[in-house]
Amino acid sequence: MGPPVDRAAQCNPEARPPSGSSSSSSNSSSSGTSGPAMSKYQQYHTVRPLWQQLCLGGASAGISVIVTNPMDVIKCRLQLQMQQVEPSSSGPHYRGMVQGVQLMLRSEGW
Protein backbone atom coordinates (compact mmCIF):
# COMPACT_ATOMS: atom_id res chain seq x y z
CA MET A 1 0.00 0.00 0.00
CA GLY A 2 2.37 2.81 0.91
CA PRO A 3 2.77 5.46 3.55
CA PRO A 4 -0.36 7.18 4.86
CA VAL A 5 -1.28 10.39 3.08
CA ASP A 6 -2.12 13.54 4.99
CA ARG A 7 -5.21 14.83 3.14
CA ALA A 8 -5.31 18.14 5.03
CA ALA A 9 -1.74 18.89 3.99
CA GLN A 10 -2.60 18.16 0.35
CA CYS A 11 -5.51 20.61 0.35
CA ASN A 12 -3.93 23.34 2.46
CA PRO A 13 -0.25 24.09 1.76
CA GLU A 14 0.04 26.15 4.96
CA ALA A 15 -0.93 23.07 7.01
CA ARG A 16 2.09 21.11 5.80
CA PRO A 17 5.04 20.66 8.11
CA PRO A 18 8.31 22.32 7.11
CA SER A 19 10.28 20.48 4.44
CA GLY A 20 13.04 19.54 6.90
CA SER A 21 10.76 17.56 9.23
CA SER A 22 10.55 13.78 9.18
CA SER A 23 6.86 13.65 8.17
CA SER A 24 7.51 15.51 4.93
CA SER A 25 6.43 13.72 1.80
CA SER A 26 8.89 12.86 -0.93
CA ASN A 27 6.97 15.03 -3.42
CA SER A 28 7.86 18.31 -1.73
CA SER A 29 11.56 17.53 -1.40
CA SER A 30 12.00 16.13 -4.91
CA SER A 31 10.15 18.89 -6.77
CA GLY A 32 13.07 21.29 -6.61
CA THR A 33 10.90 24.21 -5.56
CA SER A 34 11.36 26.28 -2.48
CA GLY A 35 8.64 25.80 0.10
CA PRO A 36 5.91 23.19 0.02
CA ALA A 37 5.01 21.75 -3.36
CA MET A 38 1.61 22.72 -4.67
CA SER A 39 -0.60 20.56 -6.80
CA LYS A 40 -1.54 21.78 -10.27
CA TYR A 41 -5.06 22.45 -9.01
CA GLN A 42 -3.74 24.71 -6.26
CA GLN A 43 -1.45 26.54 -8.67
CA TYR A 44 -4.23 27.50 -11.09
CA HIS A 45 -7.33 27.69 -8.89
CA THR A 46 -7.98 30.00 -6.03
CA VAL A 47 -10.84 29.85 -3.58
CA ARG A 48 -12.88 33.01 -3.93
CA PRO A 49 -14.96 34.56 -1.13
CA LEU A 50 -18.67 33.76 -1.15
CA TRP A 51 -19.74 37.25 -2.27
CA GLN A 52 -17.44 37.01 -5.31
CA GLN A 53 -18.80 33.58 -6.19
CA LEU A 54 -22.36 34.88 -5.99
CA CYS A 55 -21.60 37.96 -8.10
CA LEU A 56 -19.73 35.96 -10.73
CA GLY A 57 -22.48 33.33 -10.86
CA GLY A 58 -25.15 36.01 -11.30
CA ALA A 59 -23.15 37.75 -14.03
CA SER A 60 -22.60 34.52 -15.94
CA ALA A 61 -26.30 33.65 -15.67
CA GLY A 62 -27.26 37.10 -16.98
CA ILE A 63 -24.87 36.84 -19.92
CA SER A 64 -26.13 33.38 -20.83
CA VAL A 65 -29.74 34.62 -20.86
CA ILE A 66 -28.83 37.59 -23.04
CA VAL A 67 -27.08 35.32 -25.55
CA THR A 68 -29.38 32.29 -25.61
CA ASN A 69 -32.84 33.88 -25.37
CA PRO A 70 -32.80 35.54 -28.83
CA MET A 71 -31.51 32.29 -30.37
CA ASP A 72 -34.34 30.38 -28.71
CA VAL A 73 -36.92 32.85 -30.05
CA ILE A 74 -35.64 32.41 -33.60
CA LYS A 75 -35.52 28.61 -33.24
CA CYS A 76 -39.15 28.58 -32.10
CA ARG A 77 -40.19 30.85 -34.97
CA LEU A 78 -38.41 28.60 -37.46
CA GLN A 79 -40.18 25.54 -36.07
CA LEU A 80 -43.60 27.19 -35.97
CA GLN A 81 -43.45 28.61 -39.48
CA MET A 82 -43.08 25.12 -40.94
CA GLN A 83 -46.43 24.18 -39.40
CA GLN A 84 -48.13 27.36 -40.60
CA VAL A 85 -46.90 27.63 -44.20
CA GLU A 86 -49.86 27.72 -46.59
CA PRO A 87 -49.56 26.51 -50.20
CA SER A 88 -50.58 29.92 -51.54
CA SER A 89 -47.91 31.84 -49.58
CA SER A 90 -44.59 32.87 -51.07
CA GLY A 91 -42.58 30.56 -48.81
CA PRO A 92 -41.13 30.59 -45.34
CA HIS A 93 -40.52 33.94 -43.68
CA TYR A 94 -37.29 32.79 -41.99
CA ARG A 95 -34.79 30.84 -44.11
CA GLY A 96 -32.22 30.15 -41.37
CA MET A 97 -30.73 31.29 -38.08
CA VAL A 98 -28.48 34.02 -39.50
CA GLN A 99 -31.21 35.43 -41.73
CA GLY A 100 -33.64 35.16 -38.80
CA VAL A 101 -31.33 37.21 -36.57
CA GLN A 102 -30.94 39.85 -39.28
CA LEU A 103 -34.68 40.01 -39.91
CA MET A 104 -35.52 40.17 -36.22
CA LEU A 105 -32.99 42.97 -35.59
CA ARG A 106 -34.29 44.93 -38.60
CA SER A 107 -37.96 44.60 -37.76
CA GLU A 108 -37.98 44.52 -33.95
CA GLY A 109 -34.68 46.11 -32.98
CA TRP A 110 -32.46 45.15 -30.11
Backbone as a printed PyTorch tensor [residue, N CA C, xyz], in Angstrom:
tensor([[[  0.8180,  -1.1830,   0.0000],
         [  0.0000,   0.0000,   0.0000],
         [  0.8590,   1.2420,   0.0000]],

        [[  1.5650,   1.6020,   0.9130],
         [  2.3740,   2.8130,   0.9050],
         [  2.1520,   3.6030,   2.1740]],

        [[  2.9030,   4.6620,   2.3240],
         [  2.7700,   5.4620,   3.5510],
         [  1.4270,   6.1700,   3.5780]],

        [[  0.9170,   6.4590,   4.7630],
         [ -0.3570,   7.1850,   4.8650],
         [ -0.2150,   8.5960,   4.3020]],

        [[ -1.2800,   9.0730,   3.7060],
         [ -1.2790,  10.3910,   3.0780],
         [ -2.0470,  11.3590,   3.9610]],

        [[ -1.4750,  12.5060,   4.2070],
         [ -2.1230,  13.5380,   4.9940],
         [ -2.9850,  14.3830,   4.0600]],

        [[ -4.3010,  14.1300,   4.0530],
         [ -5.2140,  14.8260,   3.1440],
         [ -5.2930,  16.3240,   3.4440]],

        [[ -5.2340,  16.7160,   4.6910],
         [ -5.3130,  18.1370,   5.0340],
         [ -4.0990,  18.8800,   4.4810]],

        [[ -2.9440,  18.2450,   4.5080],
         [ -1.7430,  18.8880,   3.9860],
         [ -1.7990,  18.9990,   2.4670]],

        [[ -2.4680,  18.0750,   1.8030],
         [ -2.6000,  18.1600,   0.3500],
         [ -3.4930,  19.3250,  -0.0520]],

        [[ -4.5610,  19.5590,   0.6930],
         [ -5.5120,  20.6050,   0.3550],
         [ -5.0530,  21.9890,   0.8120]],

        [[ -4.3330,  22.0620,   1.8900],
         [ -3.9270,  23.3440,   2.4600],
         [ -2.4100,  23.3680,   2.5920]],

        [[ -1.7130,  24.0930,   1.6940],
         [ -0.2540,  24.0880,   1.7620],
         [  0.2930,  24.6670,   3.0610]],

        [[ -0.4360,  25.5880,   3.7140],
         [  0.0400,  26.1520,   4.9610],
         [  0.0150,  25.1340,   6.0910]],

        [[ -0.8020,  24.0750,   5.9620],
         [ -0.9280,  23.0740,   7.0090],
         [  0.1910,  22.0460,   6.9450]],

        [[  1.0070,  22.0870,   5.9140],
         [  2.0880,  21.1130,   5.7950],
         [  3.2140,  21.4370,   6.7680]],

        [[  3.8820,  20.4110,   7.2480],
         [  5.0350,  20.6590,   8.1080],
         [  6.1940,  21.1890,   7.2620]],

        [[  7.1640,  21.8380,   7.8680],
         [  8.3150,  22.3230,   7.1110],
         [  9.0100,  21.1860,   6.3850]],

        [[  9.6950,  21.5210,   5.2880],
         [ 10.2800,  20.4800,   4.4440],
         [ 11.3940,  19.7080,   5.1440]],

        [[ 11.9660,  20.2300,   6.1970],
         [ 13.0380,  19.5420,   6.9000],
         [ 12.5470,  18.5310,   7.9140]],

        [[ 11.2530,  18.4770,   8.2050],
         [ 10.7570,  17.5580,   9.2320],
         [ 10.6640,  16.1470,   8.6820]],

        [[ 10.5450,  15.1870,   9.5720],
         [ 10.5540,  13.7830,   9.1750],
         [  9.2510,  13.3550,   8.5280]],

        [[  8.1400,  14.0610,   8.7470],
         [  6.8640,  13.6460,   8.1730],
         [  6.6270,  14.2470,   6.7980]],

        [[  7.6450,  14.8920,   6.2510],
         [  7.5130,  15.5130,   4.9310],
         [  7.4060,  14.4440,   3.8610]],

        [[  6.5800,  14.6850,   2.8790],
         [  6.4270,  13.7170,   1.7970],
         [  7.5720,  13.8530,   0.8190]],

        [[  7.7980,  12.8380,   0.0330],
         [  8.8910,  12.8590,  -0.9250],
         [  8.5900,  13.8030,  -2.0800]],

        [[  7.3290,  14.1430,  -2.3230],
         [  6.9700,  15.0320,  -3.4200],
         [  7.5150,  16.4330,  -3.2040]],

        [[  7.4340,  16.9410,  -1.9580],
         [  7.8580,  18.3150,  -1.7330],
         [  9.3720,  18.4390,  -1.7790]],

        [[ 10.1070,  17.4100,  -1.3860],
         [ 11.5550,  17.5270,  -1.3960],
         [ 12.1320,  17.2330,  -2.7680]],

        [[ 11.4570,  16.4800,  -3.6040],
         [ 11.9960,  16.1320,  -4.9140],
         [ 11.5410,  17.0690,  -6.0130]],

        [[ 10.6620,  18.0160,  -5.7160],
         [ 10.1490,  18.8850,  -6.7700],
         [ 11.1430,  19.9680,  -7.1520]],

        [[ 12.0780,  20.2860,  -6.2930],
         [ 13.0740,  21.2870,  -6.6060],
         [ 12.5860,  22.7050,  -6.3900]],

        [[ 11.4180,  22.8790,  -5.8140],
         [ 10.9010,  24.2120,  -5.5640],
         [ 11.1580,  24.5840,  -4.1200]],

        [[ 11.2010,  25.8550,  -3.8620],
         [ 11.3600,  26.2850,  -2.4810],
         [  9.9960,  26.3000,  -1.8170]],

        [[  9.9150,  25.8530,  -0.6050],
         [  8.6440,  25.7990,   0.0980],
         [  7.8810,  24.5320,  -0.2600]],

        [[  6.6890,  24.3940,   0.2750],
         [  5.9130,  23.1850,   0.0160],
         [  5.4490,  23.1320,  -1.4470]],

        [[  5.4500,  21.9340,  -1.9750],
         [  5.0060,  21.7460,  -3.3590],
         [  3.5060,  21.8970,  -3.4330]],

        [[  3.0480,  22.5370,  -4.4940],
         [  1.6140,  22.7230,  -4.6730],
         [  1.1430,  21.8410,  -5.8210]],

        [[ -0.0540,  21.3320,  -5.6970],
         [ -0.6040,  20.5550,  -6.7970],
         [ -0.9620,  21.4940,  -7.9340]],

        [[ -1.1730,  20.9500,  -9.1150],
         [ -1.5410,  21.7780, -10.2650],
         [ -2.8720,  22.4770, -10.0170]],

        [[ -3.7920,  21.8240,  -9.3300],
         [ -5.0640,  22.4540,  -9.0120],
         [ -4.8530,  23.6920,  -8.1550]],

        [[ -3.9960,  23.5830,  -7.1550],
         [ -3.7440,  24.7110,  -6.2600],
         [ -3.0150,  25.8360,  -6.9720]],

        [[ -2.1900,  25.5140,  -7.9530],
         [ -1.4540,  26.5450,  -8.6700],
         [ -2.3770,  27.3920,  -9.5280]],

        [[ -3.3990,  26.8000, -10.1230],
         [ -4.2270,  27.4990, -11.0930],
         [ -5.6230,  27.8540, -10.5930]],

        [[ -6.0020,  27.4080,  -9.4180],
         [ -7.3340,  27.6900,  -8.8910],
         [ -7.2170,  28.3170,  -7.5120]],

        [[ -7.9400,  29.3750,  -7.3350],
         [ -7.9810,  30.0000,  -6.0260],
         [ -9.4040,  29.9120,  -5.4900]],

        [[ -9.5290,  29.8640,  -4.2010],
         [-10.8400,  29.8500,  -3.5830],
         [-11.2720,  31.2960,  -3.3910]],

        [[-12.3910,  31.6430,  -4.0020],
         [-12.8850,  33.0100,  -3.9250],
         [-13.8590,  33.1410,  -2.7510]],

        [[-13.9760,  34.3440,  -2.1950],
         [-14.9620,  34.5570,  -1.1330],
         [-16.3810,  34.3400,  -1.6650]],

        [[-17.2940,  34.0690,  -0.7710],
         [-18.6720,  33.7600,  -1.1510],
         [-19.3210,  34.8880,  -1.9370]],

        [[-19.1040,  36.1370,  -1.5580],
         [-19.7400,  37.2510,  -2.2720],
         [-19.2410,  37.3290,  -3.7080]],

        [[-17.9570,  37.0100,  -3.9420],
         [-17.4420,  37.0130,  -5.3070],
         [-18.0530,  35.8740,  -6.1070]],

        [[-18.1880,  34.7120,  -5.4990],
         [-18.7970,  33.5760,  -6.1920],
         [-20.2350,  33.8920,  -6.5870]],

        [[-20.9760,  34.5280,  -5.6850],
         [-22.3640,  34.8810,  -5.9890],
         [-22.4450,  35.9240,  -7.1060]],

        [[-21.5910,  36.9250,  -7.0550],
         [-21.5970,  37.9580,  -8.1030],
         [-21.1980,  37.3800,  -9.4500]],

        [[-20.1610,  36.5630,  -9.4740],
         [-19.7290,  35.9620, -10.7330],
         [-20.7750,  34.9910, -11.2820]],

        [[-21.4190,  34.2350, -10.4150],
         [-22.4770,  33.3340, -10.8560],
         [-23.6610,  34.0890, -11.4260]],

        [[-24.0470,  35.1840, -10.7830],
         [-25.1480,  36.0050, -11.2950],
         [-24.8060,  36.6500, -12.6250]],

        [[-23.5710,  37.1340, -12.7600],
         [-23.1530,  37.7530, -14.0250],
         [-23.1390,  36.7340, -15.1540]],

        [[-22.6390,  35.5380, -14.8840],
         [-22.6030,  34.5210, -15.9390],
         [-24.0110,  34.0720, -16.3180]],

        [[-24.9150,  34.0050, -15.3540],
         [-26.3000,  33.6490, -15.6700],
         [-26.9530,  34.7370, -16.5190]],

        [[-26.7030,  35.9990, -16.1920],
         [-27.2600,  37.0980, -16.9810],
         [-26.7400,  37.1080, -18.4020]],

        [[-25.4440,  36.8770, -18.5750],
         [-24.8660,  36.8410, -19.9190],
         [-25.4320,  35.6850, -20.7220]],

        [[-25.5960,  34.5290, -20.0890],
         [-26.1350,  33.3800, -20.8270],
         [-27.5690,  33.6220, -21.2730]],

        [[-28.3660,  34.3120, -20.4630],
         [-29.7410,  34.6210, -20.8570],
         [-29.7500,  35.5970, -22.0210]],

        [[-28.8880,  36.6010, -21.9640],
         [-28.8290,  37.5920, -23.0380],
         [-28.4310,  36.9440, -24.3610]],

        [[-27.5550,  35.9620, -24.3200],
         [-27.0790,  35.3160, -25.5450],
         [-28.0580,  34.2610, -26.0470]],

        [[-28.5830,  33.4320, -25.1560],
         [-29.3780,  32.2870, -25.6080],
         [-30.8440,  32.6080, -25.8660]],

        [[-31.4180,  33.5960, -25.1870],
         [-32.8430,  33.8770, -25.3650],
         [-33.1960,  34.2900, -26.7930]],

        [[-32.4620,  35.2070, -27.4340],
         [-32.8020,  35.5360, -28.8270],
         [-32.6690,  34.3360, -29.7700]],

        [[-31.6690,  33.4840, -29.5300],
         [-31.5110,  32.2890, -30.3710],
         [-32.6960,  31.3390, -30.1830]],

        [[-33.1990,  31.2440, -28.9690],
         [-34.3390,  30.3790, -28.7070],
         [-35.5980,  30.9270, -29.3800]],

        [[-35.7620,  32.2400, -29.3900],
         [-36.9200,  32.8480, -30.0540],
         [-36.8950,  32.5390, -31.5430]],

        [[-35.7460,  32.6810, -32.1640],
         [-35.6410,  32.4090, -33.6030],
         [-35.8490,  30.9300, -33.8960]],

        [[-35.3190,  30.0560, -33.0560],
         [-35.5200,  28.6120, -33.2360],
         [-37.0050,  28.2700, -33.1780]],

        [[-37.7080,  28.8490, -32.2170],
         [-39.1500,  28.5810, -32.1000],
         [-39.9110,  29.1130, -33.3140]],

        [[-39.5230,  30.2930, -33.7930],
         [-40.1910,  30.8460, -34.9720],
         [-39.9310,  30.0000, -36.2070]],

        [[-38.7110,  29.4870, -36.3340],
         [-38.4090,  28.6020, -37.4640],
         [-39.2550,  27.3290, -37.4000]],

        [[-39.3990,  26.7690, -36.2210],
         [-40.1790,  25.5450, -36.0660],
         [-41.6610,  25.7960, -36.3130]],

        [[-42.1730,  26.9150, -35.8200],
         [-43.6030,  27.1950, -35.9690],
         [-43.9820,  27.5540, -37.4010]],

        [[-43.0950,  28.2100, -38.1230],
         [-43.4500,  28.6140, -39.4800],
         [-43.6110,  27.4060, -40.3910]],

        [[-42.9360,  26.3230, -40.1050],
         [-43.0820,  25.1220, -40.9370],
         [-44.4750,  24.5090, -40.7710]],

        [[-45.0830,  24.7000, -39.6290],
         [-46.4330,  24.1810, -39.4020],
         [-47.4890,  25.1130, -39.9790]],

        [[-47.1420,  26.3780, -40.1840],
         [-48.1270,  27.3620, -40.6000],
         [-48.0150,  27.7810, -42.0570]],

        [[-47.0790,  27.2260, -42.8140],
         [-46.8970,  27.6270, -44.2010],
         [-48.0820,  27.1210, -45.0260]],

        [[-48.7250,  28.0570, -45.7390],
         [-49.8560,  27.7160, -46.5920],
         [-49.3570,  27.5570, -48.0190]],

        [[-50.0030,  26.7250, -48.8160],
         [-49.5560,  26.5120, -50.1950],
         [-49.5950,  27.7820, -51.0390]],

        [[-50.4750,  28.7120, -50.7320],
         [-50.5790,  29.9240, -51.5360],
         [-49.5670,  30.9900, -51.1480]],

        [[-48.8630,  30.8180, -50.0300],
         [-47.9110,  31.8390, -49.5760],
         [-46.6180,  31.7680, -50.3940]],

        [[-45.8130,  32.7870, -50.2770],
         [-44.5850,  32.8740, -51.0710],
         [-43.4420,  32.0430, -50.4960]],

        [[-43.6270,  31.3850, -49.4170],
         [-42.5780,  30.5630, -48.8130],
         [-42.3600,  30.9440, -47.3710]],

        [[-41.3890,  30.3110, -46.7540],
         [-41.1340,  30.5880, -45.3350],
         [-40.5810,  32.0000, -45.1290]],

        [[-40.9660,  32.5910, -44.0260],
         [-40.5220,  33.9420, -43.6760],
         [-39.0580,  33.9290, -43.2570]],

        [[-38.6730,  32.9430, -42.4440],
         [-37.2930,  32.7900, -41.9860],
         [-36.6520,  31.6410, -42.7600]],

        [[-35.4670,  31.8840, -43.3430],
         [-34.7890,  30.8450, -44.1130],
         [-33.6760,  30.1640, -43.3250]],

        [[-33.2800,  30.7280, -42.1920],
         [-32.2170,  30.1530, -41.3750],
         [-31.9570,  31.0190, -40.1540]],

        [[-31.0190,  30.5680, -39.3240],
         [-30.7310,  31.2900, -38.0830],
         [-30.1240,  32.6710, -38.3470]],

        [[-29.1520,  32.7370, -39.2430],
         [-28.4830,  34.0220, -39.5000],
         [-29.4700,  35.0100, -40.1130]],

        [[-30.2220,  34.5530, -41.1100],
         [-31.2120,  35.4260, -41.7270],
         [-32.3020,  35.7860, -40.7320]],

        [[-32.6500,  34.8760, -39.8430],
         [-33.6370,  35.1550, -38.8000],
         [-33.1670,  36.2240, -37.8360]],

        [[-31.8850,  36.1740, -37.4520],
         [-31.3260,  37.2050, -36.5680],
         [-31.3490,  38.5600, -37.2600]],

        [[-30.9440,  38.5850, -38.5380],
         [-30.9410,  39.8550, -39.2820],
         [-32.3470,  40.4160, -39.3940]],

        [[-33.2970,  39.5630, -39.7380],
         [-34.6780,  40.0150, -39.9080],
         [-35.2780,  40.4970, -38.5880]],

        [[-34.9850,  39.7810, -37.5230],
         [-35.5180,  40.1670, -36.2200],
         [-34.9170,  41.5120, -35.7620]],

        [[-33.6140,  41.7090, -35.9800],
         [-32.9890,  42.9690, -35.5930],
         [-33.5370,  44.1300, -36.4410]],

        [[-33.7710,  43.8730, -37.7410],
         [-34.2910,  44.9300, -38.5990],
         [-35.7270,  45.3080, -38.2330]],

        [[-36.5570,  44.3110, -37.9850],
         [-37.9650,  44.6010, -37.7650],
         [-38.3200,  44.9360, -36.3150]],

        [[-37.6280,  44.3110, -35.3510],
         [-37.9850,  44.5150, -33.9520],
         [-36.9380,  45.2890, -33.1730]],

        [[-35.7360,  45.3990, -33.6860],
         [-34.6760,  46.1110, -32.9800],
         [-34.0550,  45.2750, -31.8840]],

        [[-33.1510,  45.8680, -31.1980],
         [-32.4610,  45.1500, -30.1100],
         [-33.3290,  45.1810, -28.9210]]])
